[in-house]
Amino acid sequence: MIKHLVFFKLAGEAEGNAKTENILLVKEKLEALKKVIPVIRKIEVFANHPQASSENYDVVLDSEFDSLEDLKMYAEHPAHMKVGEFIAKVGIGRAAIDYEF
């Protein structure tokens, strides 16, 4: 199994939305991928606690796949690419790690 973790830092305001609204939109869009990309075994998205440090990342994606090949299929899927385009418009930072467990 492959764990794919991605942390996102969002802009204060982007695409006409406040950061808090974009956090919710990113969460909704990422979690909706489970319904359209069958290779996703698990996908959860969490927002940084409002009272936690503003230096923290704003959103974390926690997802699991059977293999690196499945992760690649997910990454190249048109639905994932569309969500990525939105995140690129509202995001200002990203960090990721993939590991086997």
VEXVOMAR-329870 format. One line per 8 residues: number of its first residue (from 0); for each residue x, y, z of C-alpha. Coordinates in nm, 3 decimals. Layout:
<sites>
NUM = X Y Z ~ ...
</sites>
This chain:
<sites>
0 = 0.000 0.000 0.000 ~ 0.109 0.356 -0.073 ~ 0.030 0.651 0.152 ~ 0.011 0.985 -0.030 ~ 0.014 1.289 0.200 ~ -0.008 1.641 0.061 ~ -0.006 1.965 0.260 ~ -0.142 2.285 0.106
8 = -0.095 2.648 0.207 ~ -0.370 2.871 0.066 ~ -0.374 3.240 -0.019 ~ -0.561 3.477 0.211 ~ -0.810 3.547 -0.066 ~ -0.832 3.391 -0.412 ~ -1.088 3.329 -0.684 ~ -1.318 3.578 -0.511
16 = -1.332 3.372 -0.192 ~ -1.193 3.412 0.158 ~ -0.936 3.154 0.268 ~ -1.191 2.977 0.491 ~ -1.426 2.926 0.195 ~ -1.145 2.798 -0.026 ~ -1.038 2.553 0.245 ~ -1.389 2.406 0.239
24 = -1.393 2.398 -0.142 ~ -1.056 2.221 -0.157 ~ -1.180 1.964 0.097 ~ -1.505 1.903 -0.093 ~ -1.336 1.876 -0.432 ~ -1.064 1.637 -0.313 ~ -1.301 1.412 -0.118 ~ -1.538 1.395 -0.419
32 = -1.260 1.226 -0.620 ~ -1.327 0.898 -0.436 ~ -1.653 0.864 -0.631 ~ -1.490 0.904 -0.973 ~ -1.140 0.754 -0.938 ~ -1.173 0.387 -0.842 ~ -0.803 0.333 -0.755 ~ -0.838 0.552 -0.445
40 = -0.857 0.322 -0.143 ~ -0.890 0.602 0.114 ~ -0.909 0.978 0.094 ~ -0.953 1.218 0.384 ~ -0.894 1.591 0.393 ~ -0.842 1.794 0.709 ~ -0.817 2.167 0.776 ~ -0.574 2.323 1.020
48 = -0.745 2.412 1.348 ~ -0.854 2.779 1.345 ~ -0.663 2.847 1.668 ~ -0.347 2.667 1.556 ~ -0.047 2.857 1.426 ~ -0.105 3.049 1.104 ~ 0.243 2.928 1.004 ~ 0.098 2.577 0.965
56 = -0.027 2.448 0.634 ~ -0.400 2.504 0.587 ~ -0.511 2.169 0.445 ~ -0.378 1.813 0.444 ~ -0.479 1.536 0.205 ~ -0.436 1.184 0.345 ~ -0.488 0.919 0.078 ~ -0.401 0.554 0.016
64 = -0.346 0.345 -0.296 ~ -0.262 -0.019 -0.362 ~ 0.051 0.068 -0.561 ~ 0.261 0.346 -0.709 ~ 0.100 0.262 -1.044 ~ -0.243 0.335 -0.894 ~ -0.112 0.661 -0.749 ~ 0.013 0.756 -1.096
72 = -0.330 0.674 -1.246 ~ -0.490 0.897 -0.982 ~ -0.245 1.180 -1.048 ~ -0.312 1.167 -1.423 ~ -0.691 1.128 -1.400 ~ -0.879 1.422 -1.559 ~ -1.091 1.475 -1.245 ~ -0.777 1.503 -1.032
80 = -0.620 1.739 -1.284 ~ -0.926 1.963 -1.268 ~ -0.907 1.982 -0.887 ~ -0.536 2.052 -0.919 ~ -0.610 2.348 -1.145 ~ -0.836 2.497 -0.878 ~ -0.581 2.436 -0.603 ~ -0.312 2.603 -0.817
88 = -0.530 2.915 -0.831 ~ -0.592 2.934 -0.455 ~ -0.271 2.779 -0.323 ~ 0.062 2.937 -0.243 ~ 0.251 2.633 -0.113 ~ 0.255 2.254 -0.131 ~ 0.452 1.973 0.031 ~ 0.402 1.602 -0.033
96 = 0.536 1.262 0.059 ~ 0.458 0.913 -0.072 ~ 0.561 0.606 0.124 ~ 0.496 0.235 0.137 ~ 0.335 0.083 0.443
</sites>
